[in-house]
Each structure stands twice: as structure tokens, then as C-alpha cells.
Amino acid sequence: MPVDIGKLVTPVDSAHPGSAILVEPTEPLPIEQAWADQRQWQQRLLENPEAPEAVWLLQHEACYTLGRGASSAHLHFSPDQPPAPVHRIDRGGEVTHHLPGQLVAYPVLDLRRRQPDLHWYLRQLEQVLIDVLAQLDLRGERFPGLTGLWLDNRKVAAIGVGCRRWITQHGLALNVDCDLAGFDQVTPCGLTGRAVGRLVDWIPGLSLAEVQPLLRDALAARFHLVWCGDA
């Protein structure tokens, strides 16, 4: 059963907002480029704790990614003949599918400026998604023991993060108006028997361009960010 989200909301406290670079590419990016950019910014924060944080909001070219310990058994195709490129990356979680029409957020944040606790951070990312869906008059659901967000028992958002000395990378992927057929080629997030959804199934005609500013604002509010320019 879904968790009562009212019991899990973490109030935004009165911490001072911090400056952050916002990166919003206009075209879908290869996963390799976004991953390299995050690692570069993560290293910058490790070398200079006073540097601004950064957030990427983007779409990816079609691909599949597996977390550090993800099982290849969740791929329903031969790795030698994948329907889209496959990448094993340094995040937690199992396999997921990226493609245009899915809105991805990669916050590179220093959790020491907030709360150095990955469980807390994952719940905050879920709350960001709940906040976005609430703006669309949709009620997001959490499930006990699982990470991500659901609508009517269909998973609409996946979350997988990496962290090095409390500096985060990777993040969340929200299905807006993407083609869901590619998810049939994997066991998404390693969860058998759980359907995948997209927001346009509840709000016909909804576009990613309409959702992106909602996610931008929700991230800024939840993590006390003030956007300060381009990377």
C-alpha cells in the first residue's frame, strides 16, 4: 500500500539559500557527457568547498543505465545487441531507461550544507517530485522500502544517486510524455510486476516544457538554491 505522504513531508527549514549553477541543455544529451560534467563539478566542490553547487535539467538520448551493483539479469536482451546503448554507472539502483520525453534532474550538491544523510536526501528527492505533481493536481505516492514515485500504482519517476564525501551526483528521472515501449526491454529498477507510467497518461497533452519549470522551482525550494548563471 502507498505510504501516507502527509506523514513524510520534510518541512523546508529556514536555512540560508545557496548559489547554484543551473544547466538546461536544449537538446537531448548523451549520458556520457552528462556523467562527465557531473563528475567534473563534483571534483570542483571537493577541491573548493565554497564553490557554487550545480543542477542539470535535461533529456537524454535513448539508453539504458545500470547502477554499480545492478544485475544484468534485468536486461531482456542480449548485451551484444541492445536496442539502445547500455551504460554501467556509479549510482545506486538497478536498470533504468532514459529517452526524450523524460525529464532528468542531476543535482550536484554538498549535503554537508544541509544534512549528510543519504536516506534523508533520497526522501527529499521524492518530496521534490511530490511537490511537482501537486502543482499538476496529482497525488504522488511512496511505497515502503522502495525509492521513487508512483501514481495509481504505476511508477512515474525513478531515483538513483551517487555520493562522494557527501557531494552528490545522478538524481531523478520523471516520465512526462516519453514512449514507454523501451521499458518492456528491462525490469525497471529490478521491480517485477510493477507497471511504468508517464504524466501524460493522467494529463493528456502535457509537455515536458510545462513540467520543467515546476521541477526547477521545486528543487530550488527544497534545497534552498538560488540560480546564479551558466556553468
ZATORMAR-118949 format. One record per residue (C-alpha): residue number from 0; x, y, z. Coordinates in nm, 4 decimals, m for minus. Example, Ala and Ser with C-alpha at 12.3 -4.5 7.8 and 13.67 -1.06 7.14 Angstrom:
ATOM   k       xx       yy       zz
ATOM   0   1.2300  m0.4500   0.7800
ATOM   1   1.3670  m0.1060   0.7140
END
This chain:
ATOM   k       xx       yy       zz
ATOM   0   0.0000   0.0000   0.0000
ATOM   1   0.1164   0.3551  m0.0622
ATOM   2   0.2584   0.5476   0.2299
ATOM   3   0.0606   0.8451   0.3608
ATOM   4   0.2732   1.1219   0.2128
ATOM   5   0.1452   1.3701   0.4683
ATOM   6   0.3498   1.1871   0.7324
ATOM   7   0.6670   1.2033   0.5273
ATOM   8   0.6842   1.5659   0.4226
ATOM   9   1.0024   1.7283   0.5497
ATOM  10   0.9320   2.0979   0.6075
ATOM  11   1.1587   2.3408   0.4291
ATOM  12   1.3551   2.4991   0.7130
ATOM  13   1.4947   2.8491   0.7424
ATOM  14   1.8453   2.7699   0.6172
ATOM  15   2.0057   3.0382   0.4084
ATOM  16   1.9784   2.9686   0.0343
ATOM  17   2.2973   2.8908  m0.1566
ATOM  18   2.4021   2.9860  m0.5067
ATOM  19   2.3822   2.7142  m0.7703
ATOM  20   2.4517   2.6913  m1.1409
ATOM  21   2.1527   2.5780  m1.3467
ATOM  22   2.2280   2.3899  m1.6685
ATOM  23   1.9363   2.3309  m1.9068
ATOM  24   2.0500   2.1926  m2.2448
ATOM  25   1.8062   2.2498  m2.5288
ATOM  26   1.8719   1.9122  m2.6940
ATOM  27   1.8881   1.5574  m2.5510
ATOM  28   2.2375   1.4770  m2.4240
ATOM  29   2.4336   1.1526  m2.4407
ATOM  30   2.4592   1.0005  m2.0940
ATOM  31   2.8406   1.0048  m2.1166
ATOM  32   2.8504   1.3835  m2.1480
ATOM  33   2.6154   1.4493  m1.8562
ATOM  34   2.8015   1.1998  m1.6393
ATOM  35   3.1385   1.3581  m1.7160
ATOM  36   3.0014   1.7068  m1.6448
ATOM  37   2.8677   1.5971  m1.3054
ATOM  38   3.1934   1.4325  m1.2050
ATOM  39   3.3837   1.7455  m1.3038
ATOM  40   3.1574   1.9631  m1.0878
ATOM  41   3.1719   1.7148  m0.8025
ATOM  42   3.5519   1.7356  m0.8121
ATOM  43   3.5296   2.1150  m0.8150
ATOM  44   3.3247   2.1091  m0.4944
ATOM  45   3.5641   1.8611  m0.3339
ATOM  46   3.8558   2.0917  m0.4098
ATOM  47   3.6735   2.4116  m0.3183
ATOM  48   3.4005   2.3738  m0.0528
ATOM  49   3.2924   2.7353  m0.1160
ATOM  50   3.2175   2.6794  m0.4852
ATOM  51   2.8579   2.7035  m0.6060
ATOM  52   2.6597   2.3835  m0.6431
ATOM  53   2.5045   2.2846  m0.9767
ATOM  54   2.1898   2.1229  m1.1138
ATOM  55   2.1323   1.9793  m1.4599
ATOM  56   1.7783   1.9585  m1.6014
ATOM  57   1.7806   1.7705  m1.9284
ATOM  58   1.6656   1.4915  m2.1531
ATOM  59   1.8834   1.2019  m2.2644
ATOM  60   1.9226   1.0279  m2.5934
ATOM  61   1.7755   0.6778  m2.5655
ATOM  62   1.9879   0.4490  m2.3474
ATOM  63   1.9799   0.2093  m2.0529
ATOM  64   2.1847   0.2562  m1.7367
ATOM  65   2.2682   0.0124  m1.4597
ATOM  66   2.3802   0.1068  m1.1105
ATOM  67   2.7035  m0.0136  m0.9535
ATOM  68   2.5648  m0.3441  m0.8300
ATOM  69   2.2769  m0.3841  m1.0777
ATOM  70   2.2059  m0.7291  m1.2144
ATOM  71   2.2284  m0.7830  m1.5896
ATOM  72   1.9502  m1.0403  m1.5404
ATOM  73   1.7098  m0.7445  m1.5532
ATOM  74   1.8025  m0.6846  m1.9182
ATOM  75   1.5638  m0.8691  m2.1508
ATOM  76   1.8009  m0.8546  m2.4455
ATOM  77   2.1496  m0.9665  m2.5321
ATOM  78   2.4090  m0.7115  m2.4157
ATOM  79   2.5770  m0.7700  m2.7518
ATOM  80   2.2688  m0.6495  m2.9394
ATOM  81   2.0978  m0.3870  m2.7229
ATOM  82   1.8019  m0.1851  m2.8546
ATOM  83   1.9811   0.1255  m2.7217
ATOM  84   2.3261   0.1837  m2.5684
ATOM  85   2.3820   0.0331  m2.2225
ATOM  86   2.5998   0.2009  m1.9573
ATOM  87   2.7014   0.0855  m1.6096
ATOM  88   2.7455   0.3982  m1.3995
ATOM  89   2.8399   0.4910  m1.0436
ATOM  90   2.4955   0.5307  m0.8893
ATOM  91   2.2851   0.3078  m0.6706
ATOM  92   1.9884   0.1143  m0.8023
ATOM  93   1.9126  m0.1287  m1.0805
ATOM  94   1.8462  m0.0752  m1.4508
ATOM  95   1.6504   0.2204  m1.5843
ATOM  96   1.5673   0.3589  m1.9267
ATOM  97   1.6335   0.7146  m2.0426
ATOM  98   1.4918   0.8756  m2.3546
ATOM  99   1.3462   1.2021  m2.4852
ATOM 100   1.0223   1.2988  m2.3139
ATOM 101   1.1637   1.2033  m1.9754
ATOM 102   1.2818   1.4915  m1.7563
ATOM 103   1.6059   1.4180  m1.5723
ATOM 104   1.7492   1.6186  m1.2819
ATOM 105   2.1098   1.5817  m1.1702
ATOM 106   2.1779   1.7855  m0.8537
ATOM 107   2.5450   1.8089  m0.7617
ATOM 108   2.5014   1.9229  m0.4019
ATOM 109   2.7105   1.9281  m0.0870
ATOM 110   2.4971   1.7516   0.1717
ATOM 111   2.7175   1.8902   0.4499
ATOM 112   2.5446   2.2228   0.3819
ATOM 113   2.2148   2.0536   0.4714
ATOM 114   2.2136   1.7066   0.6249
ATOM 115   2.4863   1.4480   0.5497
ATOM 116   2.2451   1.1571   0.5266
ATOM 117   2.1699   0.9721   0.2012
ATOM 118   1.8397   0.8341   0.3299
ATOM 119   1.7304   1.1917   0.4037
ATOM 120   1.8467   1.3018   0.0582
ATOM 121   1.6508   1.0290  m0.1221
ATOM 122   1.3358   1.1240   0.0665
ATOM 123   1.3940   1.4890  m0.0279
ATOM 124   1.4167   1.3978  m0.3970
ATOM 125   1.0899   1.2076  m0.3627
ATOM 126   0.9380   1.5109  m0.1951
ATOM 127   1.0527   1.7319  m0.4833
ATOM 128   0.8587   1.5047  m0.7174
ATOM 129   0.5551   1.5077  m0.4897
ATOM 130   0.5702   1.8883  m0.4909
ATOM 131   0.5838   1.8945  m0.8726
ATOM 132   0.2916   1.6578  m0.9095
ATOM 133   0.0896   1.8573  m0.6575
ATOM 134   0.1256   2.1605  m0.8841
ATOM 135  m0.0437   1.9498  m1.1514
ATOM 136  m0.3210   1.8381  m0.9125
ATOM 137  m0.1780   1.4869  m0.8995
ATOM 138  m0.1040   1.2958  m0.5786
ATOM 139   0.2279   1.1154  m0.5846
ATOM 140   0.2738   0.8006  m0.3772
ATOM 141   0.5673   0.6483  m0.1948
ATOM 142   0.5887   0.2766  m0.1188
ATOM 143   0.7584   0.1390   0.1952
ATOM 144   1.1079   0.0112   0.1272
ATOM 145   1.1156   0.1392  m0.2309
ATOM 146   1.2701   0.4501  m0.3812
ATOM 147   1.0867   0.6506  m0.6467
ATOM 148   0.7373   0.7824  m0.7021
ATOM 149   0.4114   0.6261  m0.8175
ATOM 150   0.0722   0.7384  m0.9467
ATOM 151  m0.2132   0.4888  m0.9228
ATOM 152   0.0377   0.2061  m0.8684
ATOM 153   0.2369   0.2981  m1.1796
ATOM 154   0.5938   0.4178  m1.1333
ATOM 155   0.6378   0.7576  m1.2950
ATOM 156   0.9783   0.8528  m1.1528
ATOM 157   1.2992   0.6656  m1.0749
ATOM 158   1.5718   0.7846  m0.8386
ATOM 159   1.9328   0.6716  m0.8230
ATOM 160   2.2180   0.8693  m0.6720
ATOM 161   2.5905   0.8598  m0.6220
ATOM 162   2.7825   1.0376  m0.3474
ATOM 163   3.1484   1.1057  m0.2782
ATOM 164   3.2424   1.2668   0.0531
ATOM 165   2.8845   1.3954   0.0744
ATOM 166   2.8912   1.5551  m0.2740
ATOM 167   2.6049   1.4070  m0.4772
ATOM 168   2.5646   1.3194  m0.8410
ATOM 169   2.2995   1.1499  m1.0581
ATOM 170   1.9435   1.2052  m0.9352
ATOM 171   1.5901   1.1522  m1.0652
ATOM 172   1.4082   1.0789  m1.3904
ATOM 173   1.0419   1.1768  m1.4343
ATOM 174   0.8429   1.0283  m1.7225
ATOM 175   0.6429   1.3102  m1.8804
ATOM 176   0.5441   1.2272  m2.2381
ATOM 177   0.8026   0.9656  m2.3369
ATOM 178   0.7386   0.6443  m2.5293
ATOM 179   0.7130   0.3650  m2.2709
ATOM 180   0.7798   0.0782  m2.5121
ATOM 181   1.1518   0.0673  m2.4281
ATOM 182   1.0746  m0.0142  m2.0648
ATOM 183   0.9431  m0.3518  m2.1810
ATOM 184   1.3021  m0.4462  m2.2668
ATOM 185   1.4078  m0.4408  m1.8988
ATOM 186   1.2787  m0.4993  m1.5476
ATOM 187   1.2748  m0.1314  m1.4483
ATOM 188   1.4530  m0.0733  m1.1153
ATOM 189   1.4504  m0.4504  m1.0679
ATOM 190   1.0831  m0.4419  m0.9665
ATOM 191   0.8888  m0.7322  m1.1141
ATOM 192   0.5190  m0.6857  m1.1785
ATOM 193   0.5128  m0.3078  m1.1285
ATOM 194   0.3918  m0.1025  m1.4237
ATOM 195   0.5592   0.2129  m1.5510
ATOM 196   0.3597   0.5286  m1.6245
ATOM 197   0.4038   0.8802  m1.7587
ATOM 198   0.2322   1.2034  m1.6630
ATOM 199   0.0650   1.2477  m1.9994
ATOM 200  m0.1426   0.9373  m1.9195
ATOM 201  m0.3167   1.1453  m1.6497
ATOM 202  m0.2959   1.4858  m1.8184
ATOM 203  m0.3309   1.4424  m2.1972
ATOM 204  m0.1309   1.6970  m2.3909
ATOM 205   0.1049   1.7781  m2.1031
ATOM 206   0.4509   1.8666  m2.2333
ATOM 207   0.7948   1.8434  m2.0827
ATOM 208   0.8334   2.2197  m2.1353
ATOM 209   0.5432   2.2738  m1.8932
ATOM 210   0.6878   2.0441  m1.6267
ATOM 211   1.0484   2.1628  m1.6384
ATOM 212   0.9926   2.4993  m1.4631
ATOM 213   0.7906   2.3222  m1.1931
ATOM 214   1.0805   2.0871  m1.1252
ATOM 215   1.3271   2.3762  m1.1343
ATOM 216   1.1265   2.5664  m0.8731
ATOM 217   1.0688   2.2602  m0.6536
ATOM 218   1.4404   2.1808  m0.6415
ATOM 219   1.5241   2.5412  m0.5544
ATOM 220   1.2668   2.5499  m0.2748
ATOM 221   1.3505   2.2100  m0.1271
ATOM 222   1.7295   2.2575  m0.1250
ATOM 223   1.7397   2.6368  m0.0708
ATOM 224   1.9034   2.7153  m0.4050
ATOM 225   1.9349   3.0477  m0.5832
ATOM 226   2.0231   3.0115  m0.9519
ATOM 227   2.3269   3.2195  m1.0376
ATOM 228   2.4042   3.1720  m1.4059
ATOM 229   2.5572   2.9295  m1.6537
ATOM 230   2.8291   2.6728  m1.5992
END
